[in-house]
Amino acid sequence: MQIRRNLGRLIRSLSPFAARSTAPSRNVEEDRTAAGPAQYSPFKRGGRDSEFVVIGLGRFGTAVATTLVENGCTVLAIDSNHSRVQALSGELPHVVQLDATNIDALRQAGVETFDTGLVCIGTDFENNLLATVLLRQLGVQRVIAKALTITQREILLKVGADEVILPEHEAGRRLGRKMAVGHLVDYLEVSNDVGVVELLAPPSTWDHSLSELSLRQRYGLSVIAVRRGDDLIVSPSAGFQIKEEDVVVVLGRMEDAERMRQ
């Protein structure tokens, strides 16, 4: 378990907000030539709530970066793989190839001008760990990291990550819930026992208004939307009637949503 021993030594040697890069220096000028000079222009501080640096452009990191761009956010996307960077250069306005475990390379890319950093490296946990700590050392105020296991999550939180997500774990939980509860369409967990639940309207609700159903009083569920065919009715009124084949979106506990179905 060489990687586990290396990580143990690394964690003991690092404070939560400081680290030194163990990777060899990369010639950033060569990266600048490959990725294009405009991609390395420093980002000036401005509307920083909509500015993000995304490190690691696998399937997950690419999805995060492209979604942020599609929603009008400024994104600096980073990956060490030259072919991957070139392939994404048409989708992402600012994408660069560099070693995210090299603090000098991160500085030259202007990473310290961002308030939010997302570390989406999934294949190499040591690189994930180093990139997370270096973002914190450079002054990135909010650092979100990706982990594959609960143990990785605990380690990343200890070295300074503000939030750690486990996409495969969370996707598995959602699928498990969906399979276990046949009428469940989708589920988004908000906390340990509360979430946003999409479920097929049970027959007992058909042709009744929300005021008649009194779902909040009877089950502790708040209806936040109803999907009817291709239409989404957000914040339906008390007089809104539920129809067969409606999908009701509620906020509450899963066990209460299951009681509503019974």
C-alpha positions as CSV (number, residue, x, y, z in Angstrom):
1,M,0.0,0.0,0.0
2,Q,2.7,2.5,-1.1
3,I,0.1,5.2,-1.9
4,R,-1.4,5.0,1.6
5,R,2.0,5.3,3.2
6,N,2.9,8.3,1.0
7,L,-0.4,10.0,1.9
8,G,0.2,9.4,5.5
9,R,3.6,11.1,5.3
10,L,2.1,13.9,3.3
11,I,-0.7,14.6,5.7
12,R,1.6,14.6,8.7
13,S,3.9,17.1,6.9
14,L,1.2,19.5,5.9
15,S,-0.8,22.0,7.9
16,P,-4.4,22.5,6.7
17,F,-3.5,25.6,4.7
18,A,0.1,25.1,3.6
19,A,2.0,22.8,1.3
20,R,5.0,22.5,-0.9
21,S,4.8,21.0,-4.4
22,T,6.7,17.7,-4.8
23,A,6.3,17.7,-8.6
24,P,9.1,18.8,-10.9
25,S,8.7,22.2,-12.4
26,R,7.1,22.4,-15.8
27,N,8.0,24.9,-18.4
28,V,4.9,27.1,-18.4
29,E,6.1,29.0,-21.5
30,E,5.7,25.7,-23.4
31,D,2.2,25.3,-22.1
32,R,1.5,28.9,-23.0
33,T,2.4,28.2,-26.6
34,A,0.4,25.0,-26.8
35,A,-2.8,26.4,-25.2
36,G,-2.7,29.9,-26.7
37,P,-1.5,33.1,-25.0
38,A,-4.9,34.5,-24.3
39,Q,-5.7,31.5,-22.0
40,Y,-3.0,32.5,-19.6
41,S,-4.1,36.1,-19.2
42,P,-4.5,36.9,-15.5
43,F,-8.1,37.3,-14.3
44,K,-8.8,40.6,-12.6
45,R,-10.9,40.6,-9.5
46,G,-14.5,41.7,-10.2
47,G,-17.7,39.7,-9.9
48,R,-15.9,36.8,-8.2
49,D,-19.0,35.0,-7.2
50,S,-19.2,33.8,-10.8
51,E,-15.5,33.1,-11.3
52,F,-14.2,29.5,-10.8
53,V,-11.0,27.6,-11.4
54,V,-11.6,23.9,-12.2
55,I,-8.7,21.5,-11.9
56,G,-9.1,18.1,-13.6
57,L,-11.0,17.7,-16.9
58,G,-12.3,14.1,-16.8
59,R,-16.0,13.5,-17.4
60,F,-17.0,15.1,-14.1
61,G,-14.7,18.1,-14.2
62,T,-15.6,18.8,-17.9
63,A,-19.3,18.6,-17.0
64,V,-18.8,21.1,-14.1
65,A,-16.7,23.5,-16.2
66,T,-19.0,23.5,-19.3
67,T,-22.1,23.9,-17.2
68,L,-20.6,26.9,-15.4
69,V,-19.7,28.5,-18.8
70,E,-23.1,27.8,-20.2
71,N,-24.6,29.7,-17.2
72,G,-22.4,32.8,-17.8
73,C,-19.7,32.1,-15.3
74,T,-16.0,32.8,-15.9
75,V,-14.0,29.5,-15.7
76,L,-10.3,28.8,-15.8
77,A,-10.1,25.1,-16.6
78,I,-6.8,23.2,-15.9
79,D,-5.6,19.7,-16.8
80,S,-2.2,18.1,-17.3
81,N,-3.2,16.2,-20.4
82,H,-2.4,18.1,-23.6
83,S,-4.8,16.2,-25.8
84,R,-7.7,16.8,-23.4
85,V,-7.0,20.5,-23.2
86,Q,-6.8,20.7,-27.0
87,A,-10.1,18.8,-27.4
88,L,-11.9,21.2,-25.0
89,S,-10.4,24.4,-26.3
90,G,-13.5,25.0,-28.5
91,E,-15.9,24.6,-25.6
92,L,-14.1,26.3,-22.8
93,P,-12.8,29.9,-23.4
94,H,-10.0,29.6,-20.8
95,V,-8.4,26.2,-20.7
96,V,-4.8,25.5,-20.0
97,Q,-2.4,22.6,-19.7
98,L,-0.3,22.6,-16.5
99,D,0.7,20.6,-13.5
100,A,-1.7,21.5,-10.7
101,T,0.7,20.2,-8.1
102,N,3.3,22.8,-9.1
103,I,2.6,26.0,-7.1
104,D,4.7,28.2,-9.5
105,A,2.6,27.0,-12.5
106,L,-0.6,27.8,-10.6
107,R,0.6,31.3,-9.8
108,Q,1.6,32.0,-13.4
109,A,-1.9,30.9,-14.4
110,G,-3.4,33.5,-12.1
111,V,-5.2,30.9,-9.8
112,E,-4.9,33.2,-6.8
113,T,-7.3,35.7,-8.3
114,F,-10.2,33.2,-7.9
115,D,-12.3,32.8,-4.8
116,T,-13.7,29.4,-5.6
117,G,-11.7,26.4,-6.8
118,L,-13.0,22.9,-7.7
119,V,-10.5,20.0,-7.7
120,C,-12.0,17.3,-9.8
121,I,-9.0,15.0,-10.2
122,G,-10.3,11.4,-9.8
123,T,-7.5,9.1,-10.9
124,D,-4.6,10.2,-8.7
125,F,-5.5,11.0,-5.1
126,E,-2.1,12.3,-4.2
127,N,-2.4,14.9,-7.0
128,N,-5.9,15.7,-5.8
129,L,-4.7,16.2,-2.3
130,L,-1.8,18.4,-3.3
131,A,-3.9,20.6,-5.6
132,T,-6.4,21.1,-2.9
133,V,-3.8,22.2,-0.4
134,L,-2.0,24.5,-2.9
135,L,-5.3,26.3,-3.8
136,R,-5.7,27.0,-0.1
137,Q,-2.1,28.2,0.2
138,L,-2.6,30.5,-2.8
139,G,-5.5,32.2,-1.0
140,V,-8.5,30.6,-2.8
141,Q,-11.2,31.2,-0.2
142,R,-13.5,28.3,-1.1
143,V,-12.2,25.0,-2.1
144,I,-14.4,22.1,-3.2
145,A,-12.8,18.7,-3.9
146,K,-14.0,15.4,-5.4
147,A,-13.4,12.1,-3.6
148,L,-14.0,8.5,-4.5
149,T,-14.3,7.1,-1.0
150,I,-15.4,8.3,2.5
151,T,-11.8,8.0,3.7
152,Q,-10.6,10.3,0.9
153,R,-13.3,12.7,1.9
154,E,-12.1,12.8,5.5
155,I,-8.5,13.4,4.4
156,L,-9.4,16.2,2.1
157,L,-11.5,17.9,4.8
158,K,-8.6,17.7,7.2
159,V,-6.2,19.4,4.8
160,G,-8.4,22.3,4.2
161,A,-11.2,21.5,1.7
162,D,-14.4,23.4,2.5
163,E,-16.6,20.8,0.9
164,V,-16.0,17.3,-0.5
165,I,-18.4,15.6,-2.9
166,L,-18.6,11.9,-3.7
167,P,-20.4,11.8,-7.1
168,E,-20.3,8.1,-7.5
169,H,-21.4,7.4,-3.9
170,E,-24.2,10.0,-4.2
171,A,-25.4,8.7,-7.6
172,G,-25.5,5.2,-6.2
173,R,-27.6,6.3,-3.2
174,R,-30.0,8.1,-5.5
175,L,-30.3,5.0,-7.8
176,G,-30.8,2.7,-4.8
177,R,-33.6,4.9,-3.5
178,K,-35.2,5.1,-6.9
179,M,-35.1,1.3,-7.3
180,A,-36.4,0.6,-3.7
181,V,-39.3,3.0,-4.1
182,G,-41.1,2.2,-7.4
183,H,-43.0,5.5,-7.7
184,L,-39.9,7.7,-7.1
185,V,-38.8,9.6,-10.1
186,D,-35.7,11.3,-8.6
187,Y,-34.3,12.4,-5.3
188,L,-31.8,15.1,-4.2
189,E,-30.6,14.9,-0.7
190,V,-30.3,18.2,1.1
191,S,-29.3,16.9,4.5
192,N,-29.2,13.5,6.2
193,D,-33.0,13.1,6.3
194,V,-34.4,15.9,4.2
195,G,-34.4,16.2,0.4
196,V,-36.2,17.2,-2.8
197,V,-38.3,14.3,-3.9
198,E,-39.9,13.8,-7.3
199,L,-42.6,11.2,-7.3
200,L,-45.6,10.1,-9.4
201,A,-48.8,11.5,-8.0
202,P,-50.6,8.7,-6.1
203,P,-54.2,7.9,-7.1
204,S,-55.4,9.3,-3.8
205,T,-54.3,12.8,-4.9
206,W,-55.9,12.8,-8.4
207,D,-58.5,15.5,-9.1
208,H,-57.9,17.1,-5.6
209,S,-56.5,20.6,-5.0
210,L,-53.4,21.1,-2.9
211,S,-55.5,22.8,-0.3
212,E,-57.8,19.8,-0.1
213,L,-54.8,17.4,0.2
214,S,-53.1,19.4,3.0
215,L,-49.8,17.7,2.4
216,R,-47.9,19.9,4.7
217,Q,-50.2,19.3,7.7
218,R,-50.6,15.6,7.0
219,Y,-47.1,14.6,5.9
220,G,-44.8,17.5,6.5
221,L,-44.3,17.9,2.8
222,S,-44.1,21.2,0.9
223,V,-45.0,21.1,-2.8
224,I,-42.5,23.2,-4.7
225,A,-43.4,22.2,-8.3
226,V,-45.5,19.9,-10.4
227,R,-44.4,18.5,-13.7
228,R,-47.2,17.8,-16.2
229,G,-46.0,16.5,-19.5
230,D,-43.5,19.0,-20.8
231,D,-44.7,21.8,-18.5
232,L,-43.3,22.6,-15.1
233,I,-45.5,24.5,-12.8
234,V,-43.4,26.1,-10.1
235,S,-44.9,27.1,-6.7
236,P,-48.5,25.9,-7.6
237,S,-51.3,27.7,-5.9
238,A,-53.5,26.2,-3.2
239,G,-56.3,25.7,-5.7
240,F,-54.1,23.8,-8.2
241,Q,-55.5,20.3,-8.9
242,I,-53.3,17.2,-9.2
243,K,-54.0,15.0,-12.2
244,E,-53.1,11.5,-13.1
245,E,-49.5,11.1,-14.4
246,D,-48.4,14.3,-12.7
247,V,-45.0,14.3,-11.2
248,V,-45.1,16.1,-7.8
249,V,-41.9,17.7,-6.5
250,V,-41.9,18.0,-2.8
251,L,-39.4,19.1,-0.1
252,G,-39.4,16.9,3.0
253,R,-38.2,13.6,4.4
254,M,-38.1,10.5,2.3
255,E,-40.1,8.5,4.8
256,D,-42.9,11.1,4.7
257,A,-42.9,11.0,0.9
258,E,-43.3,7.2,1.1
259,R,-46.2,7.6,3.6
260,M,-47.9,9.9,1.1
261,R,-47.8,7.1,-1.4
262,Q,-49.4,4.5,0.9
